[in-house]
Amino acid sequence: MQALRYWDYYGMTETFTDLYDKSLKQQSFSHLYDVITSRENILLAYRTIKTNKGSKTPGTDGNTIYDMKKWPEEKLVMEVQRQLGNYRPKKVRRKWVDKGNGKWRPLGIPCMLDRIIQQSFKQVLEPIAEAKFYNHSYGFRPLRSTHHAMARIQQLINLSHFHFVVDVDIKSFFDHINHTLLIKQLWNMGIQDRKVLACIGKMLKAEIDGEGTPSGGVPQGGLCEALHKPPYAKYSVMQSKLQNAYG
């Protein structure tokens, strides 16, 4: 609900709803860049990032959300727009997190301005992607959680008498994402603004500090990771305002 209030405050609800509706009708989008770089969308991205606990974690430039708070709104908007004019993301900070089973998960932490830029993209691309996905998938989707998945499982047990759960995990999935196939997938979903796809390509190729430029994979931890996570869900306001916000 907090996200919906932010949408309304910055006047983006109607825009996101329109994107969802058009995507549902299989329309394509070739002029998304202006929406992504609009003042309202950038300020919404900043507000969203500001509420994230990770905003206190510095990237390779050492800046956190506290540094960004010193900027007037107009300076922030103009700097994001200027950066995207010839986008070159800064190095991504590498951090290793213990998975608790003797293995380590690599995280990629972009610089603060790059996180705001990625969030600006995510906000606009998400409703387009959301319209494409299967209604009964629950991972990494707006307004969905493990509780929704468990309720669905219980329903299948009660109504269809299914009693088996298959647990499948793709080993090192994020480490082996094919950048070319990912961009093609976005194109096939209707995201056909070449300037937007070029910026996403640069996000994917952002140099990882101490490791160099990746030829594949996406660092877990950056918002760009959300571009290829498994399916979101069908919204159409909350799955009444948001399933009104998104159709």
C-alpha positions, -999 to +999 in steps of 0.1 A: +000+000+000+029+023+007+041+019-029+006+028-042+006+060-021+039+069-036+025+063-071-005+085-064+017+112-048+039+115-079+010+111-103+024+078-119-005+055-112-024+063-144+009+059-164+016+025-149-020+013-154-019+024-190+014+005-196-001-026-181-033-024-201-014-020-234+009-048-226-021-070-218-033-063-253+000-073-267+010-038-278+047-029-281+064+002-266+090+022-285+089+055-266+095+045-230+127+066-225+107+098-219+086+081-193+116+067-175+134+100-174+104+121-164+107+142-133+079+123-116+093+089-123+128+098-111+115+113-078+093+082-073+124+061-078+144+082-053+116+080-027+114+042-032+152+037-028+152+060+002+129+036+021+151+006+013+174-006+041+201-012+015+202+026+008+225+029+038+251+006+021+277+025+000+288+015-035+323+019-049+321+057-046+314+056-009+281+074-011+249+064+007+213+078+007+225+103+033+246+120+006+217+121-018+195+137+007+216+168+006+207+173-030+177+195-040+151+176-060+158+195-092+195+187-090+188+150-086+164+150-116+188+169-138+218+147-128+199+114-136+188+128-169+223+140-177+238+107-168+214+088-190+222+111-220+254+090-223+251+064-197+282+048-181+274+031-148+301+032-122+318+001-109+297-023-089+310-032-054+314-069-048+303-084-015+302-121-006+274-133+017+275-166+036+246-188+025+249-208+057+257-241+039+293-236+034+288-217+002+289-180-006+265-158-026+281-130-046+262-097-043+267-067-065+262-033-050+258-004-075+265+032-066+236+052-052+229+072-084+230+040-104+204+024-081+181+053-085+185+050-123+178+013-122+148+018-101+135+044-126+137+017-153+122-010-131+091+010-123+083+015-160+092-020-172+075-039-144+038-033-154+047-043-189+063-075-177+035-081-151+009-084-178+027-113-194+031-136-166+012-166-153-014-159-126-001-187-103+035-178-100+045-160-068+083-155-067+096-119-067+063-104-077+045-072-065+020-079-038+029-116-037+047-136-010+053-171+002+019-169+020+001-166-013+020-196-026+011-216+005-025-207+002-025-218-034-009-251-024-035-257+002-062-250-023-048-276-047-046-301-018-082-295-008-098-293-043-076-314-066-061-338-040-025-330-050-001-341-023+034-338-039+057-307-040+086-307-064+115-285-053+137-273-082+167-250-080+188-238-110+224-239-099+241-205-101+212-191-122+221-154-118+258-161-126+249-175-161+223-152-175+229-147-212+229-109-218+219-112-255+190-135-248+178-113-220+177-083-242+158-103-269+134-115-243+126-079-233+121-070-270+097-099-274+078-088-244+071-055-262+099-034-248+112-021-281+127+013-272+162+009-285+175+037-262+161+019-232+175-015-242+209+001-248+209+015-212+199-019-198+228-034-218+252-010-202+238-019-167+244-056-175+280-048-185+288-026-155+323-034-144+326-053-111+353-038-089+382-062-087+368-086-113+364-067-145+335-065-171+312-095-170+304-113-202+273-129-187+253-131-155+239-104-134+251-094-099+225-102-072+218-071-052+213-045-078+178-036-091+188-047-125+185-082-111+147-077-111+147-075-149+151-112-153+138-127-121+110-152-124+075-140-133+056-112-115+017-114-113-014-100-129-024-067-112-060-052-126-065-009-068-043-035-042-049-067-061-079-042-060-062-009-060-032-024-078-054-047-098-070-014-105-038+003-107-028-022-133-061-030-147 
